[in-house]
Amino acid sequence: MSRWLEVGPDNYVLTTQDSWLNTGLVVGTERAMVIDTGGGPRQGREILAAVREKTGLPLVVVNTHAHYDHFFGNAVFAADGVTEFWAHENCAAEIEENGDEQRRFVTLAEPEMAAGEGTDVELVVPNAIVKDQPVLVDLGGQVATLFYLGRGHTDGDLLVGTSSTVFAGDLVEQGSHPSFEDSFPEDWADALRHLSALRHRYEFLVPGHGEPCSDQFVKTMANTMTTAVRQAIQATRETPDDATKAIPILPYGPEQSRWFIKRLQDTRAHR
């Protein structure tokens, strides 16, 4: 577990070792908000212990989206007394309907979570729902704005904004290629442009994984994705029976490019 990094007054980010997940912490005078809880009870307990070194205030939790490394630690926080778990409605629905299917991804790091056996291994589905309109959560002396910019990394990416910082979840990923398995590539590029347009509102931008980054990084990520969409569509028109021929020209790794093409085709087919 790395040290806390301060990203604005009473705003912090903690990077966990295994997944390099960025957990956010926003501390008010009455409550504190934890943003993403880790990939199971082991990681969740590490995160909670680090949070408790910072504050003893009652906690609320935000899950930025429905990927296991961001919500599998919820039960640890529920056991600590948290009753308010925020998420976008699509994220909450995905966790409730398909969350158990993700247990297979944590077999090595979180064997108890993978087996569903032991303490704090149940899925805690978010119960405080954000739809398309922003929601303000008063922490006492500090207000967090929970907002949705549309489909992107998933169909339920929730962002958290404070007076100084925006916690972007995996809508922004730094230090590695984006993950496209549940993505909506064309919409994702648009969401990134919308986020970039908020550059004057926030001094710090915290991605779901990697180092805090700049507006220019977000803009470049959006432009790269837009270029990739154009390249993949053109390549698919030229060789409709073998879309994988687009892989070498895309700006991502081979595995990410395969998923990119698949998700682009799937999402365009269901418009």
C-alpha positions in Angstrom: 0.0 0.0 0.0 1.4 3.3 -1.0 1.2 6.5 1.0 -1.7 8.9 0.7 -1.2 11.7 -1.9 -3.1 14.9 -1.2 -4.9 16.3 -4.3 -6.5 19.4 -2.9 -7.6 20.4 0.6 -8.9 17.3 2.4 -8.9 15.3 -0.9 -6.6 12.3 -1.1 -5.8 9.4 -3.3 -4.4 6.0 -2.3 -2.9 3.5 -4.8 -3.1 -0.2 -3.9 -0.2 -2.4 -4.9 -1.8 -5.3 -6.8 -4.1 -3.5 -9.2 -2.7 0.0 -8.8 -6.3 1.0 -8.1 -6.7 4.6 -7.0 -9.0 4.9 -4.1 -10.2 8.4 -3.4 -11.0 10.0 0.0 -12.8 13.2 0.5 -13.0 14.4 4.1 -15.6 16.8 5.4 -16.4 17.9 8.9 -19.3 15.5 9.4 -18.6 12.6 7.0 -16.0 11.3 4.7 -16.4 9.8 1.2 -14.5 6.7 0.0 -14.3 6.3 -3.8 -13.9 2.6 -4.8 -13.2 -0.2 -2.3 -10.9 -2.7 -3.9 -11.1 -6.2 -5.3 -12.2 -8.2 -2.2 -12.0 -8.3 1.6 -8.2 -8.5 1.8 -7.7 -5.3 -0.3 -10.8 -3.7 1.2 -9.4 -4.1 4.7 -6.1 -2.5 3.7 -8.0 0.4 2.2 -10.3 0.8 5.3 -7.3 0.7 7.6 -5.6 3.4 5.6 -8.8 5.5 5.6 -9.1 5.1 9.4 -5.5 6.4 9.7 -6.9 9.6 8.1 -10.3 10.0 9.7 -12.6 8.4 12.2 -15.7 10.1 10.7 -18.7 8.1 9.4 -18.2 7.0 5.8 -20.1 7.0 2.6 -18.9 4.9 -0.4 -19.0 5.6 -4.1 -18.4 2.8 -6.7 -17.3 4.5 -9.9 -18.4 1.5 -12.1 -19.2 -2.2 -12.0 -15.8 -3.8 -12.3 -14.7 -6.1 -9.5 -11.6 -4.1 -8.4 -13.8 -1.1 -7.7 -16.7 -2.7 -5.6 -15.6 -6.1 -4.3 -14.5 -4.5 -1.0 -17.9 -3.0 -0.3 -18.8 -5.6 2.4 -15.8 -4.6 4.5 -17.1 -1.1 4.6 -20.6 -2.3 5.3 -19.2 -4.2 8.3 -17.7 -0.9 9.5 -21.1 0.7 9.5 -21.4 2.2 6.0 -25.0 2.2 4.9 -24.8 4.6 1.9 -23.3 3.2 -1.2 -23.5 5.5 -4.3 -23.3 4.4 -8.0 -24.9 5.2 -11.3 -28.1 3.2 -11.9 -26.5 1.1 -14.6 -23.6 0.2 -12.4 -25.9 -0.9 -9.5 -28.0 -3.0 -11.9 -24.9 -4.7 -13.3 -23.5 -5.5 -9.9 -26.9 -7.0 -8.8 -27.4 -9.0 -12.0 -23.9 -10.1 -12.9 -21.5 -9.3 -10.1 -21.1 -12.9 -9.0 -19.7 -13.7 -12.5 -16.6 -11.6 -11.8 -15.5 -13.6 -8.8 -13.4 -15.8 -11.1 -11.1 -12.8 -11.8 -9.8 -12.7 -8.2 -8.9 -16.4 -7.6 -5.3 -15.7 -6.8 -5.4 -12.3 -5.1 -8.7 -12.9 -3.2 -9.4 -16.6 -2.9 -12.1 -16.2 -0.3 -13.9 -13.7 -2.5 -13.5 -16.0 -5.5 -15.1 -18.9 -3.6 -17.7 -16.8 -1.9 -16.7 -18.3 1.4 -15.5 -16.4 4.5 -16.0 -13.0 6.0 -17.1 -10.0 4.0 -17.4 -11.8 0.7 -21.0 -11.0 -0.1 -21.8 -8.5 -2.8 -23.1 -5.2 -1.5 -25.1 -3.6 -4.2 -25.2 0.2 -4.2 -28.4 1.6 -2.8 -28.0 5.3 -3.4 -28.6 5.8 -7.1 -27.5 8.5 -9.5 -29.2 8.8 -12.9 -28.5 11.3 -15.6 -28.7 14.4 -13.3 -25.8 15.3 -10.9 -26.3 14.6 -7.2 -24.7 16.7 -4.5 -23.5 14.9 -1.3 -22.9 17.2 1.6 -20.0 15.9 3.8 -20.0 19.0 6.0 -17.9 21.9 4.8 -17.2 20.0 1.6 -19.7 19.0 -1.1 -19.0 16.2 -3.5 -20.8 16.3 -6.9 -21.6 12.8 -8.4 -22.2 13.1 -12.1 -22.5 11.0 -15.3 -21.1 12.0 -18.7 -22.6 9.1 -20.6 -21.4 5.7 -21.7 -17.7 5.2 -21.9 -15.5 2.6 -20.2 -18.8 1.0 -19.2 -22.4 2.2 -19.4 -22.3 3.3 -15.7 -19.2 5.4 -15.2 -19.7 7.8 -12.3 -17.4 10.7 -11.6 -16.9 12.6 -8.3 -16.1 16.3 -8.3 -15.1 18.5 -5.4 -13.9 22.1 -5.2 -10.4 21.0 -6.3 -10.5 17.5 -7.7 -12.3 15.2 -10.1 -12.1 11.5 -9.4 -12.7 10.0 -12.9 -12.7 6.2 -12.3 -11.7 4.2 -15.3 -13.2 6.7 -17.7 -9.5 7.9 -17.5 -6.7 5.3 -17.3 -3.1 6.4 -17.1 0.0 4.3 -17.5 -1.5 1.5 -19.6 -3.8 1.1 -22.6 -7.6 1.6 -21.9 -9.6 -1.6 -21.2 -12.4 -2.0 -23.8 -14.2 -5.2 -22.7 -17.4 -3.4 -21.6 -16.8 -0.2 -23.4 -18.7 2.0 -25.9 -15.7 3.4 -27.9 -17.5 6.2 -29.8 -19.3 7.4 -26.7 -16.2 7.1 -24.6 -14.3 9.6 -26.8 -17.3 12.0 -26.4 -17.3 11.6 -22.6 -13.6 12.3 -22.5 -14.1 15.5 -24.5 -16.8 16.6 -22.1 -14.5 15.9 -19.2 -11.8 17.9 -20.8 -14.2 20.8 -21.2 -14.4 20.9 -17.4 -10.7 21.7 -17.1 -11.2 25.1 -15.4 -13.3 23.6 -12.7 -10.8 21.2 -11.2 -7.1 21.6 -10.3 -6.5 17.8 -10.0 -7.7 14.9 -12.1 -7.4 11.4 -10.5 -7.8 8.4 -12.9 -9.0 5.0 -11.8 -5.5 3.6 -12.3 -2.2 5.4 -12.6 -0.9 8.8 -11.7 -3.0 12.0 -11.4 -3.0 13.6 -14.9 -3.7 16.7 -16.8 -6.4 18.0 -19.0 -4.1 17.6 -22.0 -3.8 13.9 -21.2 -7.6 13.5 -21.3 -7.7 15.4 -24.5 -5.0 13.2 -26.1 -6.8 10.1 -24.9 -10.1 11.4 -26.5 -8.3 12.3 -29.8 -6.5 8.9 -29.9 -9.8 7.1 -29.4 -11.5 9.1 -32.1 -8.7 8.3 -34.5 -8.9 4.6 -33.7 -12.7 4.6 -34.3 -12.1 6.1 -37.7 -9.3 3.7 -38.6 -11.3 0.7 -37.5 -14.4 1.7 -39.4 -12.4 2.3 -42.5 -10.5 -1.0 -42.2 -13.7 -2.9 -41.6 -15.2 -1.4 -44.8 -12.2 -2.5 -46.8 -12.1 -6.0 -45.3 -15.6 -6.7 -43.9 -14.9 -10.4 -43.5 -11.7 -9.9 -41.4 -11.9 -6.9 -39.1 -8.8 -8.1 -37.2 -6.7 -6.7 -40.1 -7.2 -3.3 -38.4 -5.3 -4.5 -35.3 -1.8 -3.5 -36.5 -2.8 0.1 -37.4 -4.7 0.8 -34.1 -2.9 2.8 -31.4 -3.4 0.1 -28.7 -1.9 -3.3 -27.9 -3.1 -6.4 -29.8 -5.4 -7.6 -27.0 -6.9 -4.1 -26.4 -7.3 -3.7 -30.2 -9.3 -6.9 -30.5 -11.7 -5.8 -27.8 -11.9 -2.3 -29.3 -13.0 -3.7 -32.7 -15.4 -6.1 -31.1 -17.1 -3.5 -29.0 -17.1 -0.9 -31.8 -18.9 -3.4 -34.0 -21.3 -4.5 -31.3 -22.3 -1.0 -30.2 -22.7 0.2 -33.8 -24.9 -2.8 -34.6 -27.2 -2.1 -31.6 -27.8 1.6 -32.3 
